[in-house]
Amino acid sequence: MSNTLSPAAQARGVSPLPALELDSSDADDVEKDPTMAGLHETGSYTTTAYRWIVLVSVVPILMITQMYWLTFSAIAPQSQAYYHTTPLAISALSMSYMVAFVVFTLPASLLADRRGLRACFLIGALITAVFGVMRGYVASSFPLVVVSQLGLAVAQPFVVNPITKLAAQWFPVDERATVSGIGSVAGYVGLAVAMVVTPMMHDALGMEGMLQAMGWMAVIVGLPVVFLLRERPDRPAGPSVPDDGRFSIRDVWGLRANRNFVMLLVIVMIALGAFNAVLTCLSDMLLARGIDSELAGVVGAVIIVAGIVGGVVYPLLSDKAGRRRPFIILATAASLLPLVGLFFLGSFPLLIVCAAVAGFLLMGAGPLIFEYGTEEGYPVPEGTTYGLMMASGQISGLVFILMVYGLQGALFGDDSMTLPMLLLMAVMLVATLMALRVRESRIVGMPGAR
C-alpha cells in the first residue's frame, strides 16, 4: 500500500511516514472499505508517558462540570425555600444542561475538529470558571443564578466532547476505550460528589457561601488544562482520523449511509435516553411503590457507584480482549432484567441489587459505546461523532422524561408509572435486538494498532 500523502498534506510540507505492512486479508479489508485506507497511512506508532498527564489534566474539569449540573437538585427543598420558587423551576436548572448540550454540541465539535482539543477544553474551562464565579456572587438573585447556570450548561459540551479526540490522538487503540471510560468515570464521580457533598457544603456555608466556594473551585480545576494539556504527541500513538482541520456537513450527512453507525446511534439514543429518564424520575418512580425519597436517593447512589466501577472495568476488559461488539451486546441484553426490577419491584434489597447491576452494565458500557462510535464514524472527526451520539441521548432523554410524567397514572390511575415503564422496556428491547446486528470495530483489530 502506498504511503503517498494527499495534495493538501504535501502543500503543508508534511513528510510521509513509513507505511504499515499489511497481509493479504488486511489489504482485502481496505479494498472493501476504502474509508479505512487513511488509517494505515500514519505509519509507525509510538506512545509517551506524558499521555497520562494529558488525561489527568482534564479529569478535574470533567468532574466539576457534572457536579454543577446537580447542584440544586441535590438540595432541592432548600433551594425552593431560599428562592421562594417551585419544584419545577429548580428542576429546570438541571434540565437546562440537556437543552444546552443539544444546541451547543455541534459548535463544540466544530471547535475541537477545526482548532483542536486544547482550544475546545480551554474554552470550556474559561466559560465554567466565569459563570461558576458569577453564580457565587449573584447567589441571592434567582434570575441571575438562572443565567449563570445556563452559562455553565453551555460549557459542558466543550469539556465533554473532546475526550474521544484526546484518546485518539494520545493513546493506542487498545487503551482508548479505557481512556473514554476514565473520562466518563470522572463525570460519574462529579455526580456522586454533588449528591453527597453539596448538602454538607450548604449546611456549613449557606447558599451564597456554597456557590462562591464552588465558583473558585472551577478556577482551580481549570489551571491544569492551561498549563499541562498539549494538543498532540510528536508521533501518533495509533491510527486516527487525519487532522487537516476541516469539517464537512457532507461528511456528517454521509453517515446516514454508514449502516453500522446509524444502528449504533439509535442504540445510544434509546439506552442513554432511557437511563437519563430513569435517573431523573427515580424518586417519583419509587415513591409510587412506597419507597421514600431518602431510600430512593440510596438507590440512585448505588447506580452511580456501580457505574463508576463499570466505567473502569468494562472498557478495560474490551481493550484487553481487543473486541467491542460482544461487550455492547452483553450490556444491552443483560441490563433488561435488572431494569425490570427497577421499574416494578417493591423490595428495597432487590432494588439495590438491580440498581448495582444496571449501573455497572449501562453506565459502564457508555464510554465503550462512544469509543466504538468514533471508530465506526471514520472519516468524520472523533469530536463530531461523539457529539452526535451525546446529543441524540439528550434529545431522547427529554422526550422520555416528558413521556414518563405525561403517561403517569394512565394505566392504573393515581401515581402509577406502569405504562411509561413498559414503554421504556419495549424500546430497550429494540436496542438489544439492534446490538445483535452491529459488526466488530474496523479499527480495534487493525495490525499495529495494539
C-alpha positions in Angstrom: 0.0 0.0 0.0 1.4 3.4 -0.9 2.0 6.0 1.8 1.7 8.9 -0.6 0.3 12.0 1.1 -2.7 13.9 -0.1 -2.1 17.1 -2.1 -3.3 19.2 0.9 -0.8 17.5 3.2 2.0 17.9 0.6 1.2 21.6 0.4 1.7 21.8 4.2 5.1 20.3 3.8 4.3 17.1 5.7 6.7 14.2 5.1 5.3 10.7 4.6 5.9 8.2 7.4 6.7 4.5 6.7 3.6 2.5 5.8 2.3 -0.4 7.8 3.0 -3.8 6.4 -0.4 -5.4 5.6 -1.1 -9.0 5.0 -3.5 -10.1 2.2 -6.5 -10.2 4.4 -5.8 -6.6 5.7 -5.4 -5.4 2.1 -8.7 -7.0 1.2 -10.4 -5.2 4.1 -9.1 -1.9 2.9 -10.1 -2.6 -0.6 -13.6 -3.5 0.5 -13.8 -0.4 2.8 -11.9 2.5 1.2 -12.5 4.8 4.2 -10.1 2.7 6.2 -7.2 3.4 3.9 -6.2 6.7 5.6 -5.9 4.9 8.9 -2.9 2.9 7.6 -1.1 5.9 6.2 0.1 7.3 9.5 2.9 4.8 9.6 4.7 3.5 12.8 3.2 4.4 16.2 4.8 5.3 19.5 3.4 6.2 22.9 4.7 8.6 25.5 4.2 8.6 29.3 3.1 12.2 29.0 -0.2 10.9 27.6 -1.3 10.2 31.2 -0.5 13.7 32.3 -2.6 15.0 29.4 -5.5 12.8 30.6 -5.2 13.7 34.3 -5.2 17.4 33.3 -8.8 17.3 32.1 -10.2 15.0 34.7 -10.9 17.7 37.3 -12.8 19.9 34.9 -14.9 16.9 33.8 -15.8 16.2 37.4 -16.8 19.7 38.3 -18.9 20.2 35.2 -21.1 17.3 36.2 -21.1 18.5 39.9 -22.5 21.8 38.7 -25.3 20.0 36.8 -26.8 18.6 40.0 -26.0 21.4 42.4 -29.6 22.5 43.0 -31.2 19.1 42.5 -29.1 17.8 45.5 -30.6 20.5 47.7 -34.0 20.9 46.0 -36.1 21.6 49.1 -33.5 24.1 50.5 -33.3 25.8 47.0 -37.1 26.1 46.7 -37.2 27.7 50.2 -34.3 30.0 49.6 -35.5 31.3 46.2 -39.2 31.1 47.0 -39.9 29.2 43.8 -41.5 26.0 42.6 -40.0 22.5 42.3 -40.3 22.7 38.5 -38.3 25.9 38.4 -35.5 24.2 40.4 -35.6 21.1 38.3 -35.4 23.3 35.2 -31.9 24.4 36.3 -30.7 20.8 35.8 -32.7 20.1 32.7 -31.1 23.2 31.1 -28.0 21.0 30.7 -29.8 18.7 28.3 -31.1 21.5 26.2 -27.8 23.4 26.1 -26.0 20.2 25.1 -28.2 19.7 22.1 -27.8 23.3 21.0 -24.1 23.6 21.5 -22.7 20.1 20.9 -22.2 20.9 17.2 -20.3 24.2 17.8 -18.2 22.4 20.4 -17.4 19.6 18.0 -16.6 22.1 15.2 -14.2 23.8 17.5 -12.5 20.6 18.5 -12.2 19.4 14.9 -11.0 22.7 13.4 -9.0 24.3 16.2 -8.0 21.2 18.2 -8.9 19.6 21.5 -6.8 22.1 23.6 -8.8 25.0 22.2 -12.0 23.3 23.0 -11.0 22.4 26.6 -9.7 25.9 27.2 -13.0 27.5 26.0 -15.0 25.1 28.2 -12.7 25.7 31.3 -13.0 29.5 30.7 -16.8 29.5 30.5 -17.0 27.3 33.5 -14.8 29.5 35.6 -16.5 32.7 34.6 -20.1 31.6 35.2 -19.1 29.5 38.2 -17.6 32.5 40.0 -20.5 34.7 38.8 -23.1 32.2 40.2 -21.5 32.5 43.6 -21.6 36.3 43.7 -25.1 36.7 42.4 -26.5 33.9 44.5 -29.2 36.0 46.1 -30.9 36.7 42.8 -32.7 33.7 41.2 -32.9 35.3 37.7 -29.1 35.8 37.7 -28.5 32.3 39.0 -30.5 31.0 36.1 -28.3 33.0 33.7 -25.2 31.6 35.4 -26.5 28.1 35.3 -27.2 28.4 31.6 -23.7 29.6 31.1 -22.3 26.5 32.9 -24.6 24.3 30.8 -23.2 25.8 27.6 -19.7 24.9 28.8 -20.5 21.2 29.2 -20.2 20.0 25.5 -16.9 22.0 25.2 -15.5 19.9 28.1 -17.1 16.6 27.4 -17.0 16.2 23.6 -13.2 16.3 23.0 -12.4 13.3 25.3 -12.6 10.8 22.4 -10.4 13.1 20.3 -7.9 13.1 23.2 -8.0 9.3 23.3 -7.4 9.1 19.5 -4.5 11.5 19.4 -2.6 10.4 22.5 -3.4 6.7 23.1 -3.0 3.5 21.2 -6.2 1.7 20.1 -6.0 -0.9 23.0 -6.2 1.9 25.6 -8.8 4.2 24.0 -11.9 2.7 25.4 -10.2 2.7 28.8 -9.4 6.4 28.4 -13.0 7.2 27.4 -14.1 5.2 30.5 -11.9 7.3 32.8 -13.4 10.4 31.3 -16.9 9.1 31.9 -16.0 7.9 35.5 -14.8 11.5 36.2 -18.3 12.7 35.3 -19.9 9.9 37.5 -17.7 11.0 40.4 -18.9 14.5 39.9 -22.5 13.4 40.1 -21.8 11.4 43.3 -19.9 14.4 44.8 -22.9 16.6 44.0 -25.3 14.3 45.8 -23.1 13.8 48.9 -21.0 17.0 49.3 -23.5 19.7 48.2 -25.9 19.2 51.1 -22.9 19.3 53.5 -21.5 22.4 52.0 -24.9 24.1 52.1 -25.3 23.2 55.8 -21.8 24.6 56.6 -21.6 27.7 54.4 -25.2 28.5 53.4 -26.4 29.1 49.8 -24.2 32.1 49.0 -21.0 30.7 50.7 -21.5 27.3 49.0 -21.9 28.7 45.5 -18.9 31.1 46.0 -16.7 28.2 47.1 -17.8 26.1 44.1 -17.1 29.0 41.8 -13.4 29.3 42.9 -13.1 25.5 42.6 -13.8 26.0 38.8 -10.9 28.4 38.6 -8.6 26.0 40.3 -9.5 22.9 38.2 -9.0 24.9 35.0 -5.3 25.5 35.8 -4.2 22.0 34.7 -5.9 22.5 31.4 -4.0 25.7 30.9 -0.5 24.5 31.9 -0.5 20.8 31.2 -2.7 20.0 28.3 -1.0 19.7 24.9 -2.6 19.2 21.5 -0.8 16.1 20.3 2.3 14.0 20.7 5.2 14.3 18.3 4.4 11.0 16.7 1.0 9.3 16.5 0.1 6.7 19.2 -2.2 4.8 16.8 -4.5 5.1 13.8 -6.8 8.0 13.9 -8.6 10.5 11.7 -6.2 12.7 9.7 -6.3 16.1 11.4 -6.5 18.6 8.5 -8.7 21.0 10.4 -11.7 20.5 8.2 -15.3 19.9 9.0 -17.8 19.0 6.3 -21.5 18.8 6.6 -21.4 16.5 3.7 -19.3 14.0 5.7 -21.7 14.2 8.6 -24.7 13.7 6.3 -22.8 10.9 4.7 -23.0 8.9 7.9 -26.6 8.0 7.1 -25.1 5.6 4.6 -23.0 4.0 7.3 -25.4 1.3 8.4 -23.4 0.3 11.5 -23.0 3.8 12.8 -26.7 4.5 12.2 -27.7 1.4 14.2 -25.3 2.4 17.0 -26.7 6.0 17.0 -30.2 4.5 17.6 -28.9 2.2 20.3 -27.3 5.2 22.1 -30.5 7.3 21.6 -32.6 4.6 23.3 -30.2 3.4 26.0 -28.8 6.8 27.1 -32.2 8.5 26.8 -33.9 5.7 28.9 -31.2 5.9 31.5 -31.4 9.7 31.8 -35.1 9.3 32.3 -34.7 6.7 35.0 -32.2 8.8 36.9 -34.4 11.9 36.6 -37.7 10.2 37.5 -36.3 7.6 40.0 -37.6 9.3 43.2 -41.1 9.7 41.8 -41.0 6.2 40.3 -40.1 4.5 43.6 -42.4 6.7 45.6 -45.4 5.2 43.8 -44.3 1.9 45.2 -43.9 3.1 48.8 -40.1 3.8 48.7 -39.5 7.2 50.3 -37.1 9.8 48.9 -34.3 9.0 51.3 -34.2 5.4 50.2 -34.6 6.4 46.6 -31.5 8.5 47.0 -29.6 5.4 48.2 -30.8 3.5 45.1 -29.6 6.4 42.9 -26.2 6.5 44.6 -25.8 2.7 44.1 -26.5 3.2 40.4 -23.8 5.9 40.1 -21.2 4.0 42.2 -21.7 0.8 40.2 -21.4 2.9 37.1 -18.1 4.3 38.3 -16.8 0.7 38.7 -18.2 -0.4 35.4 -16.8 2.7 33.6 -13.3 1.5 34.6 -13.7 -2.3 34.4 -15.9 -2.7 31.3 -13.8 -0.7 28.8 -10.6 -2.2 30.2 -11.9 -5.7 29.5 -12.9 -4.6 26.0 -9.4 -3.2 25.3 -7.7 -6.3 26.7 -9.9 -8.6 24.6 -9.5 -6.4 21.5 -13.2 -6.6 20.9 -16.2 -4.2 21.2 -19.2 -6.0 19.8 -19.6 -8.7 22.5 -19.5 -6.2 25.3 -22.1 -4.0 23.7 -24.4 -6.9 23.2 -23.9 -8.1 26.8 -24.6 -4.6 28.2 -27.9 -4.1 26.4 -29.2 -7.7 26.8 -28.1 -8.4 30.4 -29.5 -5.0 31.6 -33.0 -5.9 30.7 -33.7 -8.0 33.7 -32.3 -5.5 36.3 -34.3 -2.7 34.6 -37.5 -4.7 35.0 -36.6 -4.9 38.7 -36.0 -1.2 39.0 -39.3 -0.5 37.2 -41.6 -2.8 39.0 -40.1 -4.4 42.3 -41.0 -3.0 45.7 -38.4 -4.8 47.8 -35.6 -2.4 48.8 -32.8 -5.1 48.9 -33.7 -6.3 45.5 -33.9 -2.8 44.2 -30.3 -2.3 45.4 -29.1 -5.4 43.5 -30.9 -4.3 40.4 -29.5 -0.8 40.7 -26.0 -2.1 41.0 -26.2 -4.5 38.0 -28.0 -1.9 35.8 -25.5 0.8 36.7 -22.5 -1.4 36.1 -23.7 -2.6 32.7 -25.3 0.6 31.2 -23.1 3.3 32.7 -20.1 1.1 32.4 -20.7 0.4 28.7 -21.3 4.1 27.9 -17.7 5.1 27.2 -17.1 1.8 25.3 -20.0 2.5 23.0 -18.9 6.1 22.4 -15.4 5.0 21.6 -16.8 2.4 19.2 -18.9 5.0 17.6 -15.9 7.2 16.8 -14.1 4.2 15.3 -17.1 3.4 13.1 -17.7 7.0 12.2 -14.4 7.4 10.4 -13.6 9.6 8.4 -15.8 12.0 10.3 -13.7 13.5 13.1 -14.0 12.0 16.6 -15.4 15.1 18.3 -18.2 15.3 15.8 -19.3 11.7 16.0 -19.1 11.8 19.8 -21.2 15.0 19.9 -23.8 13.5 17.6 -24.2 10.4 19.9 -24.4 12.5 23.1 -26.9 14.9 21.6 -29.1 12.1 20.5 -29.2 10.7 24.0 -30.0 14.2 25.4 -32.9 14.7 23.0 -34.4 11.2 23.7 -33.8 11.8 27.4 -36.0 14.9 27.3 -38.6 13.0 25.2 -38.7 10.0 27.6 -38.9 12.2 30.7 -41.9 14.1 29.3 -43.4 10.7 28.3 -43.0 9.3 31.8 -44.7 12.2 33.5 -47.2 12.6 30.7 -48.4 9.0 30.9 -48.1 8.7 34.7 -51.3 7.2 36.0 -52.6 6.5 32.5 -53.0 2.7 33.1 -53.9 2.3 36.7 -54.6 5.8 37.9 -53.0 7.7 40.8 -49.2 7.9 40.6 -48.6 4.7 38.8 -45.8 4.7 36.2 -46.6 1.2 34.9 -47.4 2.3 31.3 -44.4 4.5 30.7 -42.1 1.9 32.3 -43.5 -0.8 30.0 -42.8 1.5 27.0 -39.2 2.1 28.2 -38.7 -1.7 28.5 -40.0 -2.1 24.9 -37.6 0.4 23.5 -34.7 -1.1 25.4 -35.6 -4.5 23.9 -35.4 -2.8 20.5 -31.9 -1.5 21.4 -30.9 -5.1 22.4 -32.1 -6.5 19.1 -30.2 -3.8 17.2 -27.0 -4.5 19.1 -27.1 -8.1 17.9 -26.7 -6.8 14.3 -23.7 -4.4 14.8 -20.3 -5.6 13.4 -17.0 -5.6 15.2 -15.0 -2.4 15.2 -12.9 -1.8 12.0 -10.1 -0.2 13.9 -9.6 -2.2 17.1 -8.3 -5.2 15.3 -6.0 -3.5 12.8 -2.4 -4.7 12.6 -0.1 -2.4 14.5 -3.0 -0.8 16.3 -2.4 -2.6 19.6 
